Amino acid sequence: MINFRVRNLDAMTAQLRKNGIDVEVDEDVYPNGRFAKLFDPEGNPIQLWEPGGKDPH
C-alpha cells in the first residue's frame, strides 16, 4: 500500500470524487490523524493520511 500525506483530507477526497474516483473515508479520528482509502487503476490500495495532533516536522 502506498501512503500519501495530505494537508486537507476533506478537500482532497472532494477533488478525487469530483473526478469520478471512489474514496472511502474512515470516520474514526485517530491520535495520529485521519485516513482515507482508494485504489489505483490496477487495484492497488492507496491510503491518504491527514496528520493530527502535534507534528514535530
Secondary structure as UniProt FT lines:
FT   STRAND          2..5
FT   HELIX           9..18
FT   TURN            19..20
FT   STRAND          24..25
FT   TURN            31..32
FT   STRAND          33..39
FT   TURN            41..42
FT   STRAND          45..51
//
